[in-house]
Amino acid sequence: MNKKDPIHIKFMQRCLDLASLGLGQTYPNPLVGCVLVHKEKIVSEGWHQKKGEAHAEVHAIQNLKDKSILNQCTLYVNLEPCNHYGATPPCSDLIISSKIPKVVVGCSDPFEKVNGKGIERLKANGCEVIFGVLEKEAKELNKRFFTYHLKKRPYIILKWAESSDGFIAPLKINRMPKEPFWLSNETSKLHSHLWRSQEQSILVGVQTVIDDDPKLTNRKVKGSSPLRIVIDLNDRTPKNSILLNDENPTLIFSSKKKVSNKEIVVSDPKNVLQKIMSVLFERNIQSLIVEGGTKTIQKFIDQNLWDEARTFISTKKINDGVKSPLLNNVIENRIHLEKDELQISTPSRKKEF
């Protein structure tokens, strides 16, 4: 049986489905699902649910009611079993001690302490290993984890809403001060809050703070709110803004040190995006949503610092205002959310991991 066998694909897809249940809960760990198969039937399964807790393989093995059949089972897992001691012991050792004879793996783990060593250890101890089943899909599921370890920066999602005639907001003379201008509908807003619960950080430019006074939390859904980041090089954030006065953590990138109840990171204005990437990498932040405005988003585009764009296209017209960002992109998907259209795009020269 090879990696394209329909049976392998079926059970690996189940691993991917289980793994996705942990999105937003496992950082900085990857998303992992595992199933145990006996006589072509799933007899146990599990997924990594939270950082510091048991890995997917541990859950699957522990959940198996009849441990006597372990030596007749095949273990499927979407990411290479770990081979090092972290918050938990190595999963490769558990698989070996459980005498599981065959392991089917989706993709390798890019983390330097694993990166092929888990598979090598399994083979060295007599396990048959089949590698690369739904490999592309397995890497896509853990795109945040792969980007962080291979590119040394977070996975970057650009997000905005634009009118049907290509504007992100009306001119200032045509809008209420410090009031967000909404182009997207309630269903689209709910999606935005869900995304905030799934990603680790969210960034805006200071003009968005001045114009909209946003909260940047995921108050419409369950889950943790992301770390908030503001690019404010010239100390323009209003002292009464929500971002400065609530209890949620906020990082402000400034050209100079200043007194603030939020954390200030001093950065050279010419290299602020590189500084942000460096700081987030050092803090194990694997994902970032860039929400605006156009000037800030365009900076990320122009420096090729983006992996995905999520754009809500409204049926509303503005006629004159702030133009939306310009992308050199490939639209991967179009989703209708009531009257809005959500476009999911990737860079036109996107490279696979």
N, C-alpha and C positions, 0 to 999 in steps of 0.2 A: 504493500500500500504506500503510495507516494503522497506528497503534500497537496496534490490536486484531487485526491480521492474525495468524492461527495460526502462520505461519512466523516472524514476529518474536517471538512469545511462546515458541515452541520454543527458539530460539537464546538469548533472554534468560534463560530458565530455566537453560540450561547455564552462562551467566555466573554466575548466583546460586549454582549448585552448586559451581562452581570457587572462587568467592570465599569460600564458607563453609569451605573447607579451611584458610584462614589464621587462623581464630578463635583468639585467644590469642597469636598470634605477631607481629601487625603493629602493635600499639599504638605511638604514638598515631595511626597511619595507619588509614584505613578498609579494609574488606574489599572487594576488587575482583577480578572475573573478566572475561576477555575472550576472544572467539572471532572468528576471521576466516572468512568464508563466501564461497565461490566456486561459482556455479551451484547454489545451495541446498544445498551440502555444507560441513561444517566442514573447513577445510584446515589450521588451526593454532589453538592456544589457549594460555592461560596465566593465572596469577593472581599477585597480590602475596603473596609468601611471608613476608617479614620486613622490619621497619623498616630503612630505609637501603639496601635492595636494590631491584632493578629492579621497576617497576610492571607491572601486568597487561598493558597494551598493549605494552610493550617486550618482554615474554616472548613474546606471541603473534606479533608481527612478526618477532622474531629466530628463532623456532621454525619459521617458514614456510620450507620447503625451496626452493620456486621463487619467488623474489622478483619475477620478471617479471610475475606475475599480480596483484601488489598493486594496480595501477591498475584492476583489474576486481573487486576484493573489497569486501564490506561488513564493517565492523568493528562488533561488538556489545560493549557494555560496560555494566555495571550502574550505574556512577557516572560522572558527567561527567568527561571527561579534564582533568587539571590544566593550568594555564596559568601556572605560576610556577616559579621555581627554588627547590628545597629541597635535600634530600640528593641528588636526581636532577633532570635537566633536564625541562622541560615535555613532557608526553605529547602535547599538542595540536600542538606543533611537529613531533614525530616523525611523527604521522599526516599532517600537511600535506606534509612532505618526502618521505614514502613515496607520495604521490599517491593515497591511498585516497579514492575519490569519495563514499562514503556511510558515515555513522556513525549507529548506533542506540543511544540512551542510555536507561537505566532512570530515573534521577532526577538532579537537580542536586546539587552539592556545597555544603553549607552553610558550609564554611570560607571566611572573608572574602576570602582571596586568590584564590579560585576563584569560587564562587557565580554561575554564569552566564557568566563571562568565557571559560571554555574553549569553551563552545558558540558564543559570539559570534565567537571567533577562527576556529573551524572554518568557520562560515558565511561570514565575511569573506574567507576564502581559497578559496571555491568548493566546500566540502563540503556535500553534502545531509545535513541532520541530522533524524532522526526522534526525537522526545523523548517520554518517558512510558510506555514499554512495561514492564508489570509494575511501575509506579512504587510502588504501595503495598508490594509485596513487597520491592522494592529498598530502600526506607526502613526496613522492618522488619528486614532483615538487618543494616543499619548503625545500629540503634537506639541503640547506645552512642555512636557517633560523632555522630549527630544530637542526642542529648540533651546531650552535652558542649558542642557548639557553640551550640545554640539556648537551652538552659536554664542554661548556665554551671555545670553540676554533673555528677557521674557518673550513669550509668544505675544505678538502685538495685534490687537483687533481695533481697527478704526471704525467708529460708529457715528452716524449722523442721520438726520431726517432732512429731506429736501422737497421743495414744491414741484409740481408738475412742469414748471417752467425753469427749474434749475437753480433756485435760491434756497439758502439755508435759514435766512431770517430777513425780515423787512428792514428798511432803513430806520435809524433810531428815531427820527421825527414821526414815524408811523407806528410806534409801539410804546407801551407803558414802561416806565423805568423800573428796574429791579423786578420785573415780572417775566417769567419764562414765556416765550412765544411757542405755542404748541402747533406743530404741523401733523404729528402722528396721532392716531386714534388710541382709545383705551387699551385695545388688544395689543397694539404695538408697544405701548408704555409698559404693559405687563411683561412682554418679552424682554424689554430693556432691564427691568428689575430682576428678572430671572437670571439674565446674563451676569448682572452684578454679583449675584449669589454664587456664581460658578467661577468667577475670575478673582484673582488676588489683589488687583489694584486698578485704579481708575484715574485718569489724568485730564485736566482742562487747563487752558491758558487763563491768565488773570482777567482778560476782557470778559470771558464767560462768567467769572465770579462777579464782576462789576455789573454786567447786564442782567444776569438771571438770579444771582444769589442762590445757587443750587445746594441741595443737601448731599447729593451723590451717594445715597444709601439705597439699600434694596428693601425699603419699608413695605412694599406690596407683596413680598413673598418671604418664606422662611429661609433661614440660612444667615451666614455671616456677611456683613457689609465689607466691601473692599477697602484697602488702604487708599486714602485720597491723596492725590498729588496735584500741586499747582505750580505752574511756571510763572513766577512773578519776580522778574529780575530787577525791577525798579520800585519795589515796595508800594504797589498800587492797590493791594487788597484792602477793601474797606474794613475798618476796625470792628464794625458791627455785623460783619458777614457771618452767615451760619457756619461756614467752614472753620472760622476762628473761634467760635463761641460754643459749639456743642462738644460732646465728649468723645466723638469718633476720631481715631488717629488720622493725622494729616501731615504730609511732608510738603514743605514749601521750598522750591529751588530759587535762590536769590543771588544777586551778584555781590551781596555784602551781608555780614552778620548783623542781626538786629534782634531786639527784644521781642519775644512772641511767646504765647502760651502753646504754640505748635512748634514742631521740630523744623529748624531751618538748615538747609544744606547749601553751602556757598559754592557757586559754580561760575566758571568763566562763561560769559554770554555767548561766545563763539562756539563753545563745545557743550552746551547745556544738555543736548539730547544724549551725547556720549556719556556725560556724567550721570544722567538718569539711568542709563543702561547699566553702568558700572555699579551704582548704589543698589539698584534692584537685584542685580546678580549676587552681590555680597550678602543681601538679606534673604536670599532663597525665594525671591518673588518670581514665579514662573509665568505669570500672565498679566497683561496690561490692556485695559480698554482706554482708547483715546477718544474722548467725546467732544472735543471742540475747543474753540470754534474753528472756522475755516483756516485761518492763519496757522494755528497750531497743528491741525491735521495735515496741512500742506507741507509743513516742515518735515514731518515724519515721512510723507510720500517722497519728497525731493531727496531725502537722504536714504531712501530704500530701507527704511526701518518700519516695515509692516509685513504682516503675514496673511491678513484677512480683513476684508471690509464688509460691514453690514450696513446697508443703506435703506432707509424707509423712504419710498417714493409716495408722496401724498397726491391726492386729486386736487388739492387746493392750489390756487395760483397767487403769486405775490406781485408780479409785474415788474417790480424794481426792488433791489435789496442787496444783501450780501450773497455773492455767488458761492455755490457749493464747491468743494475740493475737486481737483482734476486728477483722475486716476489713469494709469496705464495698466488696465486690468482685464481679467477674464471673468465673466459672470458664470459662476458655477451652478447657481440655483436661483429660482424665483419662487417666492412663496406669497400667496395672497392672504392678507390679514384684514378681513372685512374689505374696505375700499383701498387700503394701503397695499403696496407691493413691497416686500422685503427682498432685496437683491444681496446675495452672498457672492463676494468677489475675491479673487486671489491675484497676486502679481502675475503679469503676463509671462514673466521668466521664472516662475516658481520652480525651485529645485526640490527634488525628493530627498528625504533623509538617507 
